[in-house]
């Protein structure tokens, strides 16, 4: 399973997109702030391109979101490993 199609990843992208729209920020202006083309934001929001962690943090901060709050909303599927 590619992580771009996971429910968890889609929740992250949805949170970013909803914040952008709620704040009245266009894809173009967000892309300019990142020094990227508008198509970068469109591809991320449409699931055609995967964000890396650094890009996620930059986008979160530009949208005045706390990336930790978004991450903490991702349900945990696995138990932590313990050392032997």
KEZA-744330 format. One record per atom (N, C-alpha, C, O): residue number from 0; residue in three letters; atom name; z, y, x. Coordinates in steps of 0.05 Angstrom, whole numbers, padded with zeros to 5 digits. Last residue first. Example, Ala and Ser with C-alpha at 12.3 -4.5 7.8 and 13.67 -1.06 7.14 Angstrom:
2
{doke 1; "SER"; "N"; {00142; -00045; 00257}}
{doke 1; "SER"; "CA"; {00143; -00021; 00273}}
{doke 1; "SER"; "C"; {00157; 00001; 00258}}
{doke 1; "SER"; "O"; {00161; 00023; 00268}}
{doke 0; "ALA"; "N"; {00156; -00114; 00264}}
{doke 0; "ALA"; "CA"; {00156; -00090; 00246}}
{doke 0; "ALA"; "C"; {00156; -00066; 00264}}
{doke 0; "ALA"; "O"; {00169; -00066; 00285}}
// end
This chain:
84
{doke 83; "UNK"; "N"; {00467; -00127; 00296}}
{doke 83; "UNK"; "CA"; {00480; -00154; 00299}}
{doke 83; "UNK"; "C"; {00497; -00155; 00323}}
{doke 83; "UNK"; "O"; {00509; -00176; 00329}}
{doke 82; "UNK"; "N"; {00467; -00070; 00253}}
{doke 82; "UNK"; "CA"; {00464; -00082; 00279}}
{doke 82; "UNK"; "C"; {00478; -00109; 00280}}
{doke 82; "UNK"; "O"; {00498; -00113; 00266}}
{doke 81; "UNK"; "N"; {00434; -00066; 00190}}
{doke 81; "UNK"; "CA"; {00458; -00065; 00206}}
{doke 81; "UNK"; "C"; {00453; -00080; 00233}}
{doke 81; "UNK"; "O"; {00438; -00099; 00234}}
{doke 80; "UNK"; "N"; {00393; -00024; 00151}}
{doke 80; "UNK"; "CA"; {00396; -00047; 00169}}
{doke 80; "UNK"; "C"; {00422; -00044; 00184}}
{doke 80; "UNK"; "O"; {00432; -00022; 00189}}
{doke 79; "UNK"; "N"; {00401; -00003; 00083}}
{doke 79; "UNK"; "CA"; {00401; 00003; 00112}}
{doke 79; "UNK"; "C"; {00405; -00023; 00128}}
{doke 79; "UNK"; "O"; {00419; -00042; 00119}}
{doke 78; "UNK"; "N"; {00356; -00027; 00033}}
{doke 78; "UNK"; "CA"; {00383; -00024; 00043}}
{doke 78; "UNK"; "C"; {00382; -00018; 00073}}
{doke 78; "UNK"; "O"; {00364; -00028; 00086}}
{doke 77; "UNK"; "N"; {00304; 00007; -00002}}
{doke 77; "UNK"; "CA"; {00313; -00012; 00018}}
{doke 77; "UNK"; "C"; {00342; -00006; 00026}}
{doke 77; "UNK"; "O"; {00351; 00017; 00026}}
{doke 76; "UNK"; "N"; {00291; 00047; -00036}}
{doke 76; "UNK"; "CA"; {00283; 00020; -00044}}
{doke 76; "UNK"; "C"; {00295; -00001; -00026}}
{doke 76; "UNK"; "O"; {00297; -00025; -00033}}
{doke 75; "UNK"; "N"; {00314; 00107; -00062}}
{doke 75; "UNK"; "CA"; {00316; 00088; -00040}}
{doke 75; "UNK"; "C"; {00309; 00060; -00050}}
{doke 75; "UNK"; "O"; {00321; 00051; -00069}}
{doke 74; "UNK"; "N"; {00275; 00160; -00089}}
{doke 74; "UNK"; "CA"; {00292; 00137; -00093}}
{doke 74; "UNK"; "C"; {00291; 00118; -00069}}
{doke 74; "UNK"; "O"; {00270; 00114; -00056}}
{doke 73; "UNK"; "N"; {00278; 00226; -00069}}
{doke 73; "UNK"; "CA"; {00262; 00201; -00066}}
{doke 73; "UNK"; "C"; {00280; 00178; -00069}}
{doke 73; "UNK"; "O"; {00299; 00175; -00054}}
{doke 72; "UNK"; "N"; {00310; 00269; -00067}}
{doke 72; "UNK"; "CA"; {00303; 00259; -00094}}
{doke 72; "UNK"; "C"; {00285; 00234; -00093}}
{doke 72; "UNK"; "O"; {00279; 00223; -00114}}
{doke 71; "UNK"; "N"; {00314; 00283; -00014}}
{doke 71; "UNK"; "CA"; {00337; 00269; -00027}}
{doke 71; "UNK"; "C"; {00331; 00259; -00055}}
{doke 71; "UNK"; "O"; {00346; 00242; -00065}}
{doke 70; "UNK"; "N"; {00267; 00311; -00006}}
{doke 70; "UNK"; "CA"; {00270; 00285; 00005}}
{doke 70; "UNK"; "C"; {00293; 00269; -00008}}
{doke 70; "UNK"; "O"; {00290; 00245; -00013}}
{doke 69; "UNK"; "N"; {00280; 00359; -00033}}
{doke 69; "UNK"; "CA"; {00257; 00343; -00042}}
{doke 69; "UNK"; "C"; {00260; 00314; -00032}}
{doke 69; "UNK"; "O"; {00257; 00295; -00047}}
{doke 68; "UNK"; "N"; {00323; 00377; -00002}}
{doke 68; "UNK"; "CA"; {00327; 00372; -00031}}
{doke 68; "UNK"; "C"; {00304; 00354; -00042}}
{doke 68; "UNK"; "O"; {00309; 00337; -00058}}
{doke 67; "UNK"; "N"; {00298; 00384; 00047}}
{doke 67; "UNK"; "CA"; {00319; 00363; 00045}}
{doke 67; "UNK"; "C"; {00323; 00357; 00015}}
{doke 67; "UNK"; "O"; {00327; 00333; 00008}}
{doke 66; "UNK"; "N"; {00265; 00429; 00040}}
{doke 66; "UNK"; "CA"; {00253; 00402; 00043}}
{doke 66; "UNK"; "C"; {00273; 00379; 00040}}
{doke 66; "UNK"; "O"; {00266; 00358; 00030}}
{doke 65; "UNK"; "N"; {00275; 00477; -00005}}
{doke 65; "UNK"; "CA"; {00290; 00463; 00016}}
{doke 65; "UNK"; "C"; {00278; 00435; 00018}}
{doke 65; "UNK"; "O"; {00281; 00419; -00001}}
{doke 64; "UNK"; "N"; {00225; 00527; -00014}}
{doke 64; "UNK"; "CA"; {00238; 00503; -00022}}
{doke 64; "UNK"; "C"; {00253; 00491; 00001}}
{doke 64; "UNK"; "O"; {00246; 00495; 00024}}
{doke 63; "UNK"; "N"; {00190; 00570; -00008}}
{doke 63; "UNK"; "CA"; {00219; 00575; -00011}}
{doke 63; "UNK"; "C"; {00233; 00551; -00023}}
{doke 63; "UNK"; "O"; {00251; 00553; -00039}}
{doke 62; "UNK"; "N"; {00140; 00559; 00008}}
{doke 62; "UNK"; "CA"; {00144; 00559; -00021}}
{doke 62; "UNK"; "C"; {00174; 00564; -00028}}
{doke 62; "UNK"; "O"; {00182; 00561; -00051}}
{doke 61; "UNK"; "N"; {00146; 00556; 00062}}
{doke 61; "UNK"; "CA"; {00128; 00577; 00051}}
{doke 61; "UNK"; "C"; {00133; 00580; 00021}}
{doke 61; "UNK"; "O"; {00129; 00602; 00011}}
{doke 60; "UNK"; "N"; {00178; 00510; 00065}}
{doke 60; "UNK"; "CA"; {00189; 00536; 00072}}
{doke 60; "UNK"; "C"; {00172; 00559; 00061}}
{doke 60; "UNK"; "O"; {00183; 00579; 00052}}
{doke 59; "UNK"; "N"; {00140; 00471; 00049}}
{doke 59; "UNK"; "CA"; {00165; 00475; 00035}}
{doke 59; "UNK"; "C"; {00177; 00502; 00040}}
{doke 59; "UNK"; "O"; {00184; 00516; 00022}}
{doke 58; "UNK"; "N"; {00101; 00476; 00090}}
{doke 58; "UNK"; "CA"; {00094; 00482; 00062}}
{doke 58; "UNK"; "C"; {00120; 00487; 00046}}
{doke 58; "UNK"; "O"; {00120; 00506; 00030}}
{doke 57; "UNK"; "N"; {00132; 00459; 00135}}
{doke 57; "UNK"; "CA"; {00120; 00485; 00134}}
{doke 57; "UNK"; "C"; {00113; 00494; 00105}}
{doke 57; "UNK"; "O"; {00119; 00516; 00097}}
{doke 56; "UNK"; "N"; {00145; 00406; 00118}}
{doke 56; "UNK"; "CA"; {00166; 00425; 00123}}
{doke 56; "UNK"; "C"; {00155; 00454; 00122}}
{doke 56; "UNK"; "O"; {00167; 00471; 00110}}
{doke 55; "UNK"; "N"; {00093; 00383; 00116}}
{doke 55; "UNK"; "CA"; {00110; 00384; 00092}}
{doke 55; "UNK"; "C"; {00132; 00405; 00095}}
{doke 55; "UNK"; "O"; {00138; 00420; 00077}}
{doke 54; "UNK"; "N"; {00077; 00387; 00169}}
{doke 54; "UNK"; "CA"; {00063; 00402; 00149}}
{doke 54; "UNK"; "C"; {00079; 00405; 00124}}
{doke 54; "UNK"; "O"; {00080; 00426; 00111}}
{doke 53; "UNK"; "N"; {00114; 00351; 00190}}
{doke 53; "UNK"; "CA"; {00115; 00379; 00199}}
{doke 53; "UNK"; "C"; {00100; 00396; 00179}}
{doke 53; "UNK"; "O"; {00110; 00418; 00172}}
{doke 52; "UNK"; "N"; {00099; 00302; 00166}}
{doke 52; "UNK"; "CA"; {00126; 00313; 00162}}
{doke 52; "UNK"; "C"; {00128; 00343; 00169}}
{doke 52; "UNK"; "O"; {00141; 00359; 00156}}
{doke 51; "UNK"; "N"; {00033; 00306; 00139}}
{doke 51; "UNK"; "CA"; {00052; 00296; 00158}}
{doke 51; "UNK"; "C"; {00078; 00311; 00154}}
{doke 51; "UNK"; "O"; {00079; 00331; 00139}}
{doke 50; "UNK"; "N"; {-00001; 00291; 00079}}
{doke 50; "UNK"; "CA"; {00014; 00310; 00095}}
{doke 50; "UNK"; "C"; {00031; 00295; 00116}}
{doke 50; "UNK"; "O"; {00042; 00274; 00110}}
{doke 49; "UNK"; "N"; {-00065; 00264; 00067}}
{doke 49; "UNK"; "CA"; {-00037; 00260; 00070}}
{doke 49; "UNK"; "C"; {-00024; 00281; 00087}}
{doke 49; "UNK"; "O"; {-00035; 00288; 00108}}
{doke 48; "UNK"; "N"; {-00115; 00278; 00020}}
{doke 48; "UNK"; "CA"; {-00105; 00281; 00047}}
{doke 48; "UNK"; "C"; {-00075; 00278; 00047}}
{doke 48; "UNK"; "O"; {-00062; 00288; 00030}}
{doke 47; "UNK"; "N"; {-00124; 00269; -00032}}
{doke 47; "UNK"; "CA"; {-00146; 00262; -00014}}
{doke 47; "UNK"; "C"; {-00137; 00264; 00015}}
{doke 47; "UNK"; "O"; {-00150; 00253; 00033}}
{doke 46; "UNK"; "N"; {-00091; 00287; -00072}}
{doke 46; "UNK"; "CA"; {-00086; 00261; -00061}}
{doke 46; "UNK"; "C"; {-00108; 00251; -00042}}
{doke 46; "UNK"; "O"; {-00110; 00227; -00036}}
{doke 45; "UNK"; "N"; {-00094; 00339; -00089}}
{doke 45; "UNK"; "CA"; {-00110; 00319; -00104}}
{doke 45; "UNK"; "C"; {-00107; 00291; -00092}}
{doke 45; "UNK"; "O"; {-00119; 00272; -00103}}
{doke 44; "UNK"; "N"; {-00063; 00367; -00053}}
{doke 44; "UNK"; "CA"; {-00054; 00365; -00081}}
{doke 44; "UNK"; "C"; {-00069; 00344; -00097}}
{doke 44; "UNK"; "O"; {-00059; 00334; -00117}}
{doke 43; "UNK"; "N"; {-00094; 00360; -00007}}
{doke 43; "UNK"; "CA"; {-00067; 00350; -00008}}
{doke 43; "UNK"; "C"; {-00058; 00346; -00037}}
{doke 43; "UNK"; "O"; {-00048; 00325; -00044}}
{doke 42; "UNK"; "N"; {-00141; 00386; -00022}}
{doke 42; "UNK"; "CA"; {-00142; 00357; -00015}}
{doke 42; "UNK"; "C"; {-00114; 00345; -00016}}
{doke 42; "UNK"; "O"; {-00110; 00322; -00024}}
{doke 41; "UNK"; "N"; {-00123; 00438; -00030}}
{doke 41; "UNK"; "CA"; {-00135; 00423; -00052}}
{doke 41; "UNK"; "C"; {-00135; 00394; -00046}}
{doke 41; "UNK"; "O"; {-00128; 00378; -00064}}
{doke 40; "UNK"; "N"; {-00107; 00451; 00022}}
{doke 40; "UNK"; "CA"; {-00087; 00450; 00000}}
{doke 40; "UNK"; "C"; {-00098; 00434; -00023}}
{doke 40; "UNK"; "O"; {-00083; 00418; -00034}}
{doke 39; "UNK"; "N"; {-00157; 00448; 00048}}
{doke 39; "UNK"; "CA"; {-00134; 00433; 00057}}
{doke 39; "UNK"; "C"; {-00114; 00429; 00035}}
{doke 39; "UNK"; "O"; {-00104; 00407; 00031}}
{doke 38; "UNK"; "N"; {-00189; 00486; 00023}}
{doke 38; "UNK"; "CA"; {-00195; 00458; 00017}}
{doke 38; "UNK"; "C"; {-00172; 00440; 00027}}
{doke 38; "UNK"; "O"; {-00168; 00418; 00017}}
{doke 37; "UNK"; "N"; {-00175; 00533; 00046}}
{doke 37; "UNK"; "CA"; {-00165; 00528; 00020}}
{doke 37; "UNK"; "C"; {-00168; 00498; 00013}}
{doke 37; "UNK"; "O"; {-00152; 00487; -00001}}
{doke 36; "UNK"; "N"; {-00160; 00522; 00117}}
{doke 36; "UNK"; "CA"; {-00178; 00528; 00094}}
{doke 36; "UNK"; "C"; {-00165; 00521; 00068}}
{doke 36; "UNK"; "O"; {-00148; 00504; 00066}}
{doke 35; "UNK"; "N"; {-00102; 00551; 00150}}
{doke 35; "UNK"; "CA"; {-00119; 00528; 00142}}
{doke 35; "UNK"; "C"; {-00138; 00537; 00121}}
{doke 35; "UNK"; "O"; {-00134; 00557; 00108}}
{doke 34; "UNK"; "N"; {-00056; 00581; 00160}}
{doke 34; "UNK"; "CA"; {-00080; 00583; 00178}}
{doke 34; "UNK"; "C"; {-00098; 00558; 00175}}
{doke 34; "UNK"; "O"; {-00107; 00547; 00194}}
{doke 33; "UNK"; "N"; {-00017; 00583; 00124}}
{doke 33; "UNK"; "CA"; {-00017; 00560; 00142}}
{doke 33; "UNK"; "C"; {-00039; 00561; 00163}}
{doke 33; "UNK"; "O"; {-00040; 00544; 00181}}
{doke 32; "UNK"; "N"; {-00033; 00626; 00095}}
{doke 32; "UNK"; "CA"; {-00007; 00628; 00108}}
{doke 32; "UNK"; "C"; {-00004; 00605; 00129}}
{doke 32; "UNK"; "O"; {00010; 00608; 00148}}
{doke 31; "UNK"; "N"; {-00080; 00606; 00074}}
{doke 31; "UNK"; "CA"; {-00082; 00627; 00093}}
{doke 31; "UNK"; "C"; {-00056; 00629; 00109}}
{doke 31; "UNK"; "O"; {-00056; 00633; 00133}}
{doke 30; "UNK"; "N"; {-00059; 00569; 00036}}
{doke 30; "UNK"; "CA"; {-00075; 00560; 00059}}
{doke 30; "UNK"; "C"; {-00077; 00581; 00081}}
{doke 30; "UNK"; "O"; {-00075; 00574; 00105}}
{doke 29; "UNK"; "N"; {-00036; 00605; 00001}}
{doke 29; "UNK"; "CA"; {-00020; 00586; 00015}}
{doke 29; "UNK"; "C"; {-00034; 00575; 00039}}
{doke 29; "UNK"; "O"; {-00022; 00573; 00061}}
{doke 28; "UNK"; "N"; {-00082; 00631; -00018}}
{doke 28; "UNK"; "CA"; {-00062; 00647; -00003}}
{doke 28; "UNK"; "C"; {-00042; 00628; 00012}}
{doke 28; "UNK"; "O"; {-00033; 00635; 00034}}
{doke 27; "UNK"; "N"; {-00111; 00587; -00041}}
{doke 27; "UNK"; "CA"; {-00122; 00604; -00020}}
{doke 27; "UNK"; "C"; {-00101; 00618; -00004}}
{doke 27; "UNK"; "O"; {-00101; 00618; 00021}}
{doke 26; "UNK"; "N"; {-00078; 00570; -00082}}
{doke 26; "UNK"; "CA"; {-00084; 00551; -00059}}
{doke 26; "UNK"; "C"; {-00094; 00568; -00036}}
{doke 26; "UNK"; "O"; {-00087; 00562; -00013}}
{doke 25; "UNK"; "N"; {-00033; 00623; -00101}}
{doke 25; "UNK"; "CA"; {-00059; 00608; -00102}}
{doke 25; "UNK"; "C"; {-00061; 00589; -00079}}
{doke 25; "UNK"; "O"; {-00047; 00592; -00058}}
{doke 24; "UNK"; "N"; {00027; 00628; -00134}}
{doke 24; "UNK"; "CA"; {00014; 00628; -00108}}
{doke 24; "UNK"; "C"; {-00011; 00612; -00110}}
{doke 24; "UNK"; "O"; {-00011; 00589; -00119}}
{doke 23; "UNK"; "N"; {00063; 00630; -00176}}
{doke 23; "UNK"; "CA"; {00038; 00645; -00178}}
{doke 23; "UNK"; "C"; {00023; 00647; -00152}}
{doke 23; "UNK"; "O"; {00008; 00666; -00147}}
{doke 22; "UNK"; "N"; {00106; 00598; -00177}}
{doke 22; "UNK"; "CA"; {00109; 00623; -00162}}
{doke 22; "UNK"; "C"; {00084; 00641; -00163}}
{doke 22; "UNK"; "O"; {00083; 00663; -00153}}
{doke 21; "UNK"; "N"; {00086; 00554; -00203}}
{doke 21; "UNK"; "CA"; {00107; 00569; -00216}}
{doke 21; "UNK"; "C"; {00111; 00597; -00203}}
{doke 21; "UNK"; "O"; {00119; 00616; -00216}}
{doke 20; "UNK"; "N"; {00050; 00534; -00164}}
{doke 20; "UNK"; "CA"; {00040; 00545; -00189}}
{doke 20; "UNK"; "C"; {00061; 00563; -00203}}
{doke 20; "UNK"; "O"; {00054; 00584; -00213}}
{doke 19; "UNK"; "N"; {00086; 00518; -00124}}
{doke 19; "UNK"; "CA"; {00065; 00537; -00118}}
{doke 19; "UNK"; "C"; {00055; 00550; -00144}}
{doke 19; "UNK"; "O"; {00053; 00575; -00145}}
{doke 18; "UNK"; "N"; {00118; 00481; -00151}}
{doke 18; "UNK"; "CA"; {00130; 00505; -00140}}
{doke 18; "UNK"; "C"; {00109; 00526; -00134}}
{doke 18; "UNK"; "O"; {00113; 00550; -00140}}
{doke 17; "UNK"; "N"; {00079; 00442; -00163}}
{doke 17; "UNK"; "CA"; {00093; 00456; -00184}}
{doke 17; "UNK"; "C"; {00106; 00482; -00175}}
{doke 17; "UNK"; "O"; {00106; 00502; -00189}}
{doke 16; "UNK"; "N"; {00066; 00426; -00110}}
{doke 16; "UNK"; "CA"; {00046; 00438; -00127}}
{doke 16; "UNK"; "C"; {00059; 00454; -00150}}
{doke 16; "UNK"; "O"; {00052; 00477; -00155}}
{doke 15; "UNK"; "N"; {00115; 00403; -00092}}
{doke 15; "UNK"; "CA"; {00102; 00425; -00078}}
{doke 15; "UNK"; "C"; {00083; 00440; -00096}}
{doke 15; "UNK"; "O"; {00082; 00465; -00096}}
{doke 14; "UNK"; "N"; {00123; 00363; -00130}}
{doke 14; "UNK"; "CA"; {00143; 00384; -00127}}
{doke 14; "UNK"; "C"; {00131; 00408; -00113}}
{doke 14; "UNK"; "O"; {00136; 00431; -00120}}
{doke 13; "UNK"; "N"; {00077; 00331; -00121}}
{doke 13; "UNK"; "CA"; {00081; 00344; -00147}}
{doke 13; "UNK"; "C"; {00101; 00367; -00145}}
{doke 13; "UNK"; "O"; {00097; 00388; -00156}}
{doke 12; "UNK"; "N"; {00088; 00312; -00070}}
{doke 12; "UNK"; "CA"; {00065; 00330; -00074}}
{doke 12; "UNK"; "C"; {00068; 00345; -00101}}
{doke 12; "UNK"; "O"; {00061; 00368; -00102}}
{doke 11; "UNK"; "N"; {00133; 00280; -00082}}
{doke 11; "UNK"; "CA"; {00135; 00302; -00063}}
{doke 11; "UNK"; "C"; {00112; 00322; -00067}}
{doke 11; "UNK"; "O"; {00117; 00346; -00068}}
{doke 10; "UNK"; "N"; {00112; 00244; -00119}}
{doke 10; "UNK"; "CA"; {00134; 00262; -00127}}
{doke 10; "UNK"; "C"; {00136; 00285; -00108}}
{doke 10; "UNK"; "O"; {00141; 00308; -00117}}
{doke 9; "UNK"; "N"; {00076; 00216; -00086}}
{doke 9; "UNK"; "CA"; {00066; 00233; -00108}}
{doke 9; "UNK"; "C"; {00087; 00252; -00118}}
{doke 9; "UNK"; "O"; {00080; 00274; -00127}}
{doke 8; "UNK"; "N"; {00111; 00188; -00054}}
{doke 8; "UNK"; "CA"; {00094; 00209; -00042}}
{doke 8; "UNK"; "C"; {00084; 00228; -00064}}
{doke 8; "UNK"; "O"; {00083; 00252; -00060}}
{doke 7; "UNK"; "N"; {00133; 00154; -00093}}
{doke 7; "UNK"; "CA"; {00150; 00172; -00077}}
{doke 7; "UNK"; "C"; {00134; 00195; -00066}}
{doke 7; "UNK"; "O"; {00142; 00218; -00067}}
{doke 6; "UNK"; "N"; {00091; 00123; -00111}}
{doke 6; "UNK"; "CA"; {00104; 00141; -00129}}
{doke 6; "UNK"; "C"; {00121; 00162; -00114}}
{doke 6; "UNK"; "O"; {00122; 00185; -00123}}
{doke 5; "UNK"; "N"; {00036; 00121; -00064}}
{doke 5; "UNK"; "CA"; {00062; 00112; -00074}}
{doke 5; "UNK"; "C"; {00074; 00133; -00093}}
{doke 5; "UNK"; "O"; {00067; 00157; -00092}}
{doke 4; "UNK"; "N"; {-00010; 00137; -00041}}
{doke 4; "UNK"; "CA"; {-00012; 00128; -00069}}
{doke 4; "UNK"; "C"; {00015; 00120; -00080}}
{doke 4; "UNK"; "O"; {00018; 00113; -00104}}
{doke 3; "UNK"; "N"; {00002; 00147; 00010}}
{doke 3; "UNK"; "CA"; {-00009; 00169; -00005}}
{doke 3; "UNK"; "C"; {-00010; 00163; -00035}}
{doke 3; "UNK"; "O"; {-00010; 00181; -00052}}
{doke 2; "UNK"; "N"; {00016; 00099; 00034}}
{doke 2; "UNK"; "CA"; {00037; 00117; 00024}}
{doke 2; "UNK"; "C"; {00027; 00140; 00007}}
{doke 2; "UNK"; "O"; {00042; 00152; -00008}}
{doke 1; "UNK"; "N"; {-00019; 00042; 00014}}
{doke 1; "UNK"; "CA"; {-00020; 00067; 00028}}
{doke 1; "UNK"; "C"; {00001; 00086; 00017}}
{doke 1; "UNK"; "O"; {00003; 00089; -00008}}
{doke 0; "UNK"; "N"; {00000; -00024; 00017}}
{doke 0; "UNK"; "CA"; {00000; 00000; 00000}}
{doke 0; "UNK"; "C"; {00000; 00025; 00018}}
{doke 0; "UNK"; "O"; {00017; 00028; 00035}}
// end
